[in-house]
Amino acid sequence: MSENIYTQGAYLEHNPTWHIEDSPWKARHIIEILRRNKIRPRTVVEIGSGAGEILRQLQLSLDAEAQLVGYEVSPQAIALSQARANQALRFVQGDFLSASTEYFDLVLMIDLIEHLEDYLGFLRAVRPRGEYKLLHIPLDLSVQTVLRMEPILRVRRQVGHLHYFTKELALQALCDSGYTIIDHCYTASMNDLGPRTLRHRLASLPRRLLYSVHRDLAVRLLGGYSLLVLAR
């Protein structure tokens, strides 16, 4: 899939809010894993910062001296993000790897690598650009999504996913790219962020029940989760 869907407005057409409504939830998980590992970054970059709401939410919980910047290729997303900019939070339109030579305490890649054609090359290039790297990766592959196929095709059409992961594939991709895994955990993206319909609530019951018994099995069989990974 061409980068044109992000630069020429097609992504915004399919996702008019640019997922702003999901950002507080994502930011809470990011803050939780940072605190669990006693990490207090003073410089933070988000690659693919979208409308900028994740960084704005993080700024509320980080040290007052922290400097944050978001890089985003989409002019539509940059236009949405500028209302969130302030003295310690800025947004830049452009490709991070070619537009910046800065080194950061923390590099965020939130729901990003699944969109990139050469995600392994990207991961290798990003690794030396920060001390800690934090990724949020949708786990689109499960027994039920492979059997049905429509969920996989839907995320390809609507949000541009080119690559599909299990927990094991995501962690192995990071290790193959030279990363050292520090911590990782599931996030219940489908349960917490899915539509609040009766059908959705009923469908989430077996997922929640099985997850309470065996997390890995629930994710592998029923899907609906993402993986948050802290690495160096």
C-alpha positions as CSV (number, residue, x, y, z in Angstrom):
1,M,0.0,0.0,0.0
2,S,1.4,3.4,-1.0
3,E,2.2,6.1,1.5
4,N,-0.2,8.2,-0.6
5,I,-3.1,7.1,1.5
6,Y,-1.6,9.1,4.4
7,T,-0.4,12.1,2.3
8,Q,-3.3,12.6,0.0
9,G,-6.2,12.3,2.4
10,A,-7.5,8.7,1.9
11,Y,-6.6,7.7,5.4
12,L,-8.4,10.7,6.9
13,E,-11.5,9.9,4.7
14,H,-11.7,6.4,6.3
15,N,-10.7,7.6,9.8
16,P,-12.0,11.2,10.2
17,T,-11.0,11.4,13.9
18,W,-7.5,9.9,13.3
19,H,-8.3,7.8,16.4
20,I,-8.1,10.7,18.8
21,E,-10.7,9.0,21.0
22,D,-8.3,6.0,21.5
23,S,-5.3,8.2,22.6
24,P,-6.0,8.6,26.4
25,W,-6.3,4.8,26.7
26,K,-3.0,4.3,24.8
27,A,-1.3,7.0,26.9
28,R,-2.4,5.3,30.1
29,H,-0.8,2.0,29.1
30,I,2.4,3.8,28.0
31,I,2.7,5.6,31.3
32,E,2.0,2.4,33.3
33,I,4.8,0.5,31.6
34,L,7.2,3.4,32.0
35,R,6.5,3.7,35.7
36,R,6.7,-0.1,36.2
37,N,10.2,0.1,34.8
38,K,11.2,3.3,36.5
39,I,11.8,5.2,33.3
40,R,11.4,9.0,33.3
41,P,12.3,10.3,29.9
42,R,13.2,13.9,29.4
43,T,13.1,13.8,25.6
44,V,10.4,11.8,23.7
45,V,9.7,11.4,20.0
46,E,6.7,9.7,18.5
47,I,7.1,8.4,14.9
48,G,3.8,8.5,13.1
49,S,2.2,10.9,15.7
50,G,-1.1,11.2,13.9
51,A,-3.3,13.9,15.4
52,G,-0.9,14.3,18.3
53,E,-3.2,13.4,21.1
54,I,-1.1,10.6,22.6
55,L,1.8,13.0,23.1
56,R,-0.5,15.6,24.6
57,Q,-1.8,13.1,27.0
58,L,1.7,11.9,27.9
59,Q,2.9,15.4,28.5
60,L,0.4,15.7,31.4
61,S,2.1,12.8,33.2
62,L,5.8,13.3,32.4
63,D,8.2,15.6,34.2
64,A,7.5,19.3,33.5
65,E,11.0,19.6,31.8
66,A,10.2,16.9,29.3
67,Q,10.5,17.9,25.6
68,L,8.3,16.0,23.2
69,V,8.1,16.0,19.4
70,G,6.0,14.1,16.9
71,Y,6.9,13.3,13.3
72,E,4.2,12.6,10.8
73,V,4.1,12.3,7.0
74,S,0.5,13.2,6.6
75,P,-0.3,16.9,6.2
76,Q,-3.9,16.3,7.3
77,A,-2.7,14.8,10.6
78,I,-0.2,17.6,11.1
79,A,-3.0,20.1,10.6
80,L,-5.0,18.3,13.4
81,S,-2.0,18.1,15.7
82,Q,-1.0,21.8,15.6
83,A,-3.8,22.8,18.1
84,R,-2.0,20.5,20.6
85,A,1.4,22.1,20.2
86,N,3.0,24.2,23.0
87,Q,6.4,25.3,24.1
88,A,7.5,21.7,25.1
89,L,5.5,19.8,22.4
90,R,6.0,20.3,18.7
91,F,5.0,18.5,15.6
92,V,7.0,18.1,12.4
93,Q,5.7,17.0,9.0
94,G,8.2,14.6,7.5
95,D,9.9,11.3,7.7
96,F,11.7,11.0,11.0
97,L,14.7,9.0,9.6
98,S,15.5,11.6,6.9
99,A,14.3,14.8,8.7
100,S,16.0,14.4,12.1
101,T,19.4,13.4,13.5
102,E,18.4,13.8,17.1
103,Y,18.8,11.2,19.8
104,F,16.0,10.7,22.3
105,D,15.5,9.1,25.7
106,L,12.3,7.4,24.4
107,V,11.1,6.6,20.9
108,L,7.4,5.8,20.5
109,M,6.1,3.7,17.6
110,I,2.5,3.3,18.4
111,D,0.4,1.2,16.0
112,L,3.0,2.0,13.3
113,I,5.2,-0.9,12.0
114,E,2.2,-2.9,10.6
115,H,1.7,0.0,8.1
116,L,5.3,0.0,6.8
117,E,6.4,-2.0,3.7
118,D,9.9,-2.5,5.0
119,Y,9.3,-2.6,8.7
120,L,12.4,-4.6,9.5
121,G,14.6,-2.1,7.8
122,F,12.8,0.7,9.6
123,L,13.3,-1.0,13.0
124,R,17.0,-1.4,12.4
125,A,17.4,2.2,11.4
126,V,15.4,3.5,14.4
127,R,17.2,1.4,17.0
128,P,20.3,3.6,17.5
129,R,18.2,6.8,17.6
130,G,17.0,6.4,21.2
131,E,17.8,4.8,24.5
132,Y,14.4,3.2,25.0
133,K,11.9,2.2,22.3
134,L,8.2,1.6,23.0
135,L,6.0,-0.1,20.5
136,H,2.3,-0.9,20.4
137,I,1.6,-3.6,17.9
138,P,-1.9,-5.0,16.9
139,L,-2.0,-8.7,17.1
140,D,-4.2,-9.3,14.0
141,L,-3.4,-13.0,13.6
142,S,-5.5,-15.4,15.7
143,V,-7.3,-18.6,15.0
144,Q,-10.6,-16.9,14.5
145,T,-9.3,-14.1,12.3
146,V,-7.5,-16.6,10.0
147,L,-10.7,-18.8,9.8
148,R,-12.9,-15.8,9.0
149,M,-10.3,-13.7,7.1
150,E,-12.7,-10.7,6.9
151,P,-11.2,-9.0,10.0
152,I,-7.7,-9.2,8.4
153,L,-9.0,-7.8,5.1
154,R,-10.9,-5.1,6.9
155,V,-7.9,-3.7,8.7
156,R,-6.0,-3.7,5.4
157,R,-8.8,-1.7,3.7
158,Q,-9.7,0.6,6.5
159,V,-6.5,1.4,8.3
160,G,-3.8,0.2,5.9
161,H,-2.2,-2.8,7.8
162,L,0.3,-4.5,5.5
163,H,1.7,-6.9,8.1
164,Y,0.0,-9.1,10.6
165,F,1.5,-10.3,13.9
166,T,1.1,-12.7,16.8
167,K,3.0,-12.0,20.0
168,E,5.7,-14.4,19.1
169,L,6.2,-13.0,15.6
170,A,6.3,-9.4,16.9
171,L,8.9,-10.1,19.6
172,Q,11.0,-12.2,17.2
173,A,10.9,-9.3,14.6
174,L,12.3,-7.0,17.3
175,C,15.0,-9.4,18.3
176,D,16.0,-10.0,14.7
177,S,16.3,-6.2,14.3
178,G,18.8,-6.0,17.2
179,Y,16.4,-5.0,20.0
180,T,16.6,-6.2,23.6
181,I,13.2,-6.8,25.1
182,I,12.8,-5.2,28.6
183,D,9.1,-5.7,29.2
184,H,5.9,-6.5,27.3
185,C,2.2,-6.9,28.0
186,Y,-1.1,-7.3,26.3
187,T,-3.6,-4.5,25.9
188,A,-7.2,-5.4,25.4
189,S,-7.8,-3.2,22.3
190,M,-10.9,-5.0,21.1
191,N,-12.6,-5.1,24.5
192,D,-11.7,-1.6,25.6
193,L,-11.9,0.3,22.3
194,G,-14.4,-1.7,20.2
195,P,-17.9,-0.4,19.5
196,R,-20.2,-0.3,22.5
197,T,-23.0,-2.4,20.9
198,L,-24.8,-5.3,22.4
199,R,-23.3,-7.6,19.8
200,H,-19.8,-6.4,20.7
201,R,-20.4,-6.8,24.5
202,L,-21.7,-10.4,24.0
203,A,-18.7,-11.3,21.7
204,S,-16.3,-9.9,24.3
205,L,-17.5,-12.2,27.1
206,P,-15.7,-15.4,26.0
207,R,-12.6,-13.4,25.2
208,R,-12.6,-12.0,28.7
209,L,-13.4,-15.3,30.4
210,L,-10.7,-17.2,28.5
211,Y,-8.2,-14.4,29.1
212,S,-8.8,-14.6,32.8
213,V,-7.8,-18.3,32.7
214,H,-5.0,-18.4,30.1
215,R,-3.9,-15.1,28.5
216,D,-1.7,-16.5,25.7
217,L,-4.4,-19.0,24.7
218,A,-7.1,-16.4,24.6
219,V,-5.1,-14.1,22.4
220,R,-4.0,-16.9,20.1
221,L,-7.5,-18.3,19.7
222,L,-9.8,-15.3,19.8
223,G,-7.7,-12.3,19.1
224,G,-8.7,-8.7,19.9
225,Y,-5.5,-7.8,21.7
226,S,-2.4,-5.7,21.0
227,L,1.1,-6.0,22.4
228,L,2.9,-3.2,24.2
229,V,6.7,-3.7,24.1
230,L,9.5,-1.8,25.9
231,A,12.9,-2.4,24.4
232,R,16.4,-1.1,24.0
